[in-house]
């Protein structure tokens, strides 16, 4: 029987949080009497606080100021677990701080084959299975820690945002399917990656125009990274009764928006993983077969679309996206 509580370092982006959610929920299943605490980043703290019921409390780590909550020091932590990303400087800083706070705890790291900083951990898990998804790696890590085989894919349960729901009902006064189209993927700090993983404004215009002509209702959102693209789409369809652009200011609004839709269309990004946790039908837009292998959707129903020439999403044929939306709606 495991004694003491767990502290899980879930520091990363929103897409990483969705995978961490799977880990946390399974860990709680096998150790229901233990508390699980988590260290999180600004970008994912709302997700964990609102939707991850397995966590007793989350602690925000700021790269400039460290931990602001001193109650971390009073915890009875037996095991500290680092999920993926061991070599990042932030992870190293967090490790150093936690080692001082919990010198007697067992530190366990989930590492990649190319990682060379294995020494700090008391135990390491190295994924040896090749060509498997990050989700499968999370499953294998849970099995390594618990010795259990019955791993599940947990789903998010949400409380309705009645104001947003009312807004959607008033806009779409029909029973036609709602298609959610995400306009953004990646970060412009890595401009080449951003260019490769996104569709152009013209491609999104064509997609939405065809969906509109098919009498589908369309909801779109966008990150601040894509304000020009978002404005173009918003202005182009503002008079359409079956089009709605939502300024989602919180993760909760984004989750509800996804949950209110019948099919999710998105480049491979956090939206795909959140939609998977909600078990929504997904048309995922991927730049390569390798990315599908690593980061596939994990809803019960999904389709993946590739560009004609791998490596550049804008080569995708809009007709292929439409075809796969129709397949999911008729399944």
C-alpha positions in Angstrom: 0.0 0.0 0.0 1.4 3.4 -1.0 1.9 5.8 1.9 2.0 9.5 1.6 0.8 11.8 -1.1 1.8 12.5 -4.7 3.0 15.7 -6.2 2.8 15.7 -10.0 4.6 18.3 -12.1 2.2 19.1 -15.0 4.1 22.1 -16.2 3.4 22.7 -19.9 0.9 24.0 -22.5 -2.8 23.4 -22.6 -2.3 20.4 -24.9 0.1 18.8 -22.4 -2.5 19.4 -19.7 -5.1 17.3 -21.5 -2.6 14.3 -21.4 -1.7 15.0 -17.8 -5.4 14.9 -17.0 -5.4 11.3 -18.2 -2.4 10.5 -16.0 -3.9 12.2 -12.9 -7.3 10.6 -13.2 -5.8 7.1 -13.5 -3.4 7.6 -10.6 -6.3 8.6 -8.4 -8.2 5.5 -9.4 -5.4 3.3 -8.2 -4.6 5.3 -5.1 -8.0 6.8 -4.0 -7.0 7.4 -0.4 -3.9 9.5 -1.4 -4.0 13.2 -2.2 -2.6 14.2 -5.5 -1.2 17.8 -5.8 0.0 19.3 -9.0 2.4 22.0 -10.1 1.1 23.9 -13.1 1.8 26.8 -15.4 -0.2 30.0 -16.1 -1.4 28.6 -19.4 -3.1 25.5 -17.9 -4.0 26.4 -14.2 -7.6 27.1 -15.1 -8.0 23.8 -16.9 -6.8 21.8 -13.8 -8.7 23.8 -11.3 -12.0 23.6 -13.2 -11.9 20.1 -14.7 -9.5 17.8 -12.9 -11.4 16.4 -9.9 -8.5 14.0 -9.1 -6.4 16.9 -7.7 -6.6 18.1 -4.1 -4.9 21.4 -4.9 -2.8 23.0 -7.7 0.2 25.2 -7.2 1.2 27.8 -9.7 4.9 28.0 -10.6 6.1 31.3 -12.1 9.3 31.2 -14.1 10.3 34.6 -12.7 9.0 34.4 -9.1 8.9 30.6 -8.3 6.1 29.4 -6.0 3.9 32.0 -4.5 2.0 29.6 -2.2 4.0 28.7 0.9 1.5 26.0 1.9 3.4 23.7 -0.5 6.0 23.3 2.2 3.5 21.8 4.7 2.5 18.9 2.4 3.3 15.2 3.3 4.7 14.3 -0.1 6.0 10.8 -0.5 6.5 10.8 -4.3 7.2 13.6 -6.8 6.5 12.7 -10.4 7.8 14.6 -13.4 5.8 14.1 -16.6 7.7 14.6 -19.9 9.9 17.6 -20.6 12.7 16.8 -18.1 15.4 18.7 -20.0 13.6 22.0 -20.1 15.3 24.7 -18.0 12.0 25.3 -16.1 11.7 21.7 -15.2 15.3 21.7 -13.9 14.5 24.8 -11.8 11.4 23.2 -10.4 13.3 20.0 -9.6 16.0 21.9 -7.7 13.4 23.8 -5.6 11.3 20.6 -4.8 14.4 18.7 -3.8 15.0 21.2 -1.1 11.4 21.2 0.1 11.0 17.4 0.0 14.4 15.9 0.5 13.0 12.5 1.7 10.6 12.1 -1.2 11.1 9.7 -4.1 11.6 11.6 -7.3 10.4 9.7 -10.4 10.9 11.1 -14.0 9.3 10.1 -17.3 12.2 10.6 -19.7 12.9 10.3 -23.4 15.7 8.3 -24.9 17.7 11.3 -25.8 17.6 12.8 -22.3 20.9 12.6 -20.6 20.0 14.1 -17.2 18.8 10.8 -15.6 21.0 11.1 -12.5 18.8 13.5 -10.4 15.9 11.0 -10.3 15.6 8.2 -7.9 13.6 6.2 -10.5 13.3 6.8 -14.3 10.8 5.5 -16.8 12.1 5.3 -20.3 9.6 4.5 -23.0 11.1 1.7 -25.1 8.2 0.9 -27.3 8.6 2.6 -30.7 6.2 4.5 -32.8 3.5 4.9 -30.2 1.4 7.9 -29.2 2.1 10.2 -26.3 -1.2 8.9 -24.8 0.1 5.3 -25.0 3.3 6.4 -23.3 1.2 8.0 -20.5 -0.6 4.7 -20.1 2.6 2.7 -20.0 4.0 5.1 -17.3 0.9 4.6 -15.2 1.4 0.8 -15.5 5.1 1.3 -14.5 4.1 3.2 -11.4 1.1 1.2 -10.3 1.6 -2.3 -11.7 -2.0 -2.1 -12.9 -3.1 -2.9 -16.4 -6.7 -1.5 -16.5 -6.0 2.0 -17.7 -9.0 4.1 -18.8 -9.4 7.2 -20.9 -11.3 9.6 -18.5 -13.7 12.1 -19.9 -14.4 15.7 -18.8 -17.7 16.4 -17.2 -18.7 20.1 -17.3 -21.3 22.4 -15.8 -23.1 24.4 -18.4 -22.3 28.0 -19.0 -25.9 29.1 -19.3 -25.1 32.6 -20.7 -23.0 31.1 -23.5 -25.6 28.3 -24.2 -28.3 30.9 -24.4 -26.2 33.0 -26.8 -25.7 29.9 -29.1 -29.5 29.0 -29.0 -30.5 32.5 -29.9 -28.1 32.6 -32.8 -28.9 29.2 -34.2 -32.7 28.9 -34.2 -32.6 25.5 -36.0 -31.7 21.9 -35.3 -28.9 21.7 -37.9 -25.5 20.3 -36.9 -23.0 22.7 -35.3 -19.5 22.5 -36.7 -16.8 24.0 -34.5 -13.8 25.3 -36.6 -10.6 26.2 -34.8 -8.6 28.9 -36.7 -5.4 28.6 -34.7 -2.5 26.2 -34.0 1.0 26.7 -32.6 2.8 29.9 -31.6 4.4 32.6 -33.6 7.5 32.5 -31.4 8.3 29.5 -33.6 7.3 31.0 -36.8 8.2 28.2 -39.1 6.3 25.7 -37.0 3.4 28.1 -36.9 3.3 28.5 -40.8 3.5 24.7 -41.3 0.6 23.9 -38.9 -2.0 26.4 -40.0 -4.4 26.9 -42.8 -4.5 30.3 -44.5 -7.4 32.7 -44.1 -8.5 32.0 -47.7 -8.6 28.3 -47.0 -10.7 28.8 -43.9 -13.0 31.1 -45.8 -13.6 28.4 -48.4 -14.2 25.8 -45.7 -16.7 28.0 -43.8 -18.5 29.1 -47.0 -19.1 25.5 -48.1 -20.3 24.5 -44.6 -22.6 27.5 -44.6 -24.0 26.5 -48.0 -24.7 23.0 -46.6 -26.9 24.7 -44.0 -24.6 23.7 -41.1 -24.2 26.0 -38.2 -20.6 27.1 -37.7 -18.8 28.3 -34.5 -15.3 29.6 -34.8 -12.7 30.7 -32.3 -9.1 31.9 -32.6 -6.1 32.6 -30.4 -4.7 36.1 -30.0 -1.9 34.9 -32.3 -4.3 35.0 -35.2 -6.2 38.3 -34.7 -5.8 39.3 -38.4 -7.1 36.0 -39.7 -9.9 36.0 -37.1 -11.0 39.5 -38.2 -11.0 38.5 -41.8 -13.3 35.5 -41.1 -15.4 37.4 -38.7 -16.0 40.3 -41.1 -16.6 38.0 -44.0 -19.4 36.1 -42.4 -20.9 38.5 -39.9 -24.2 38.8 -41.8 -24.6 35.0 -42.0 -27.3 33.7 -39.6 -25.6 30.3 -39.3 -22.1 31.7 -38.4 -20.9 32.7 -35.0 -17.4 33.9 -34.0 -16.9 33.5 -30.2 -14.2 35.4 -28.3 -13.4 32.8 -25.8 -11.5 34.6 -23.0 -11.2 31.6 -20.7 -10.4 27.9 -21.0 -13.9 27.2 -19.5 -15.6 29.0 -22.4 -13.5 27.2 -24.9 -14.4 23.8 -23.4 -18.1 24.7 -23.3 -17.9 25.9 -26.9 -16.4 22.6 -28.0 -18.9 20.6 -26.0 -21.8 22.4 -27.6 -20.7 21.3 -31.1 -21.5 18.2 -33.1 -18.1 17.9 -35.0 -14.8 19.6 -34.2 -12.5 20.7 -37.0 -9.0 21.7 -35.9 -5.3 21.6 -36.7 -3.5 19.3 -34.3 -3.4 21.4 -31.2 -4.9 21.6 -27.7 -8.4 21.8 -29.1 -8.1 18.3 -30.5 -7.0 16.9 -27.1 -9.7 18.7 -25.2 -12.3 17.5 -27.7 -11.0 14.0 -27.2 -11.5 14.3 -23.4 -15.1 15.4 -24.2 -15.4 12.4 -26.6 -16.6 14.7 -29.5 -16.3 13.6 -33.1 -13.1 15.2 -34.5 -11.7 16.0 -37.9 -8.0 16.5 -37.1 -5.8 18.4 -39.6 -2.3 17.0 -39.5 0.9 17.9 -41.3 2.4 14.4 -41.3 1.7 10.7 -40.6 4.3 11.0 -37.8 2.3 13.6 -36.0 -0.8 11.4 -36.3 1.1 8.6 -34.7 2.4 10.8 -31.9 -0.6 13.0 -31.2 -3.8 11.3 -32.5 -7.3 12.2 -31.3 -8.6 9.8 -28.8 -12.4 10.3 -29.2 -14.4 7.2 -30.1 -15.0 8.8 -33.5 -12.4 10.8 -35.4 -10.9 11.2 -38.9 -7.4 12.6 -39.7 -6.8 14.6 -42.9 -3.3 15.0 -44.4 -2.0 17.5 -47.0 -1.1 16.3 -50.4 2.5 17.0 -49.6 3.4 16.3 -46.0 4.9 19.1 -43.9 2.6 22.0 -44.9 -1.0 22.0 -43.7 -2.1 24.6 -46.3 -1.8 21.9 -49.0 -4.9 20.1 -47.5 -7.8 20.0 -49.9 -10.9 21.6 -48.3 -13.1 19.0 -50.1 -11.4 16.3 -48.0 -12.2 18.1 -44.8 -15.9 18.5 -45.9 -16.1 14.8 -46.8 -14.8 13.7 -43.4 -17.2 16.0 -41.6 -20.1 14.4 -43.5 -18.8 10.9 -42.7 -18.8 11.7 -39.0 -22.2 13.3 -39.0 -23.7 10.3 -40.9 -22.0 7.7 -38.8 
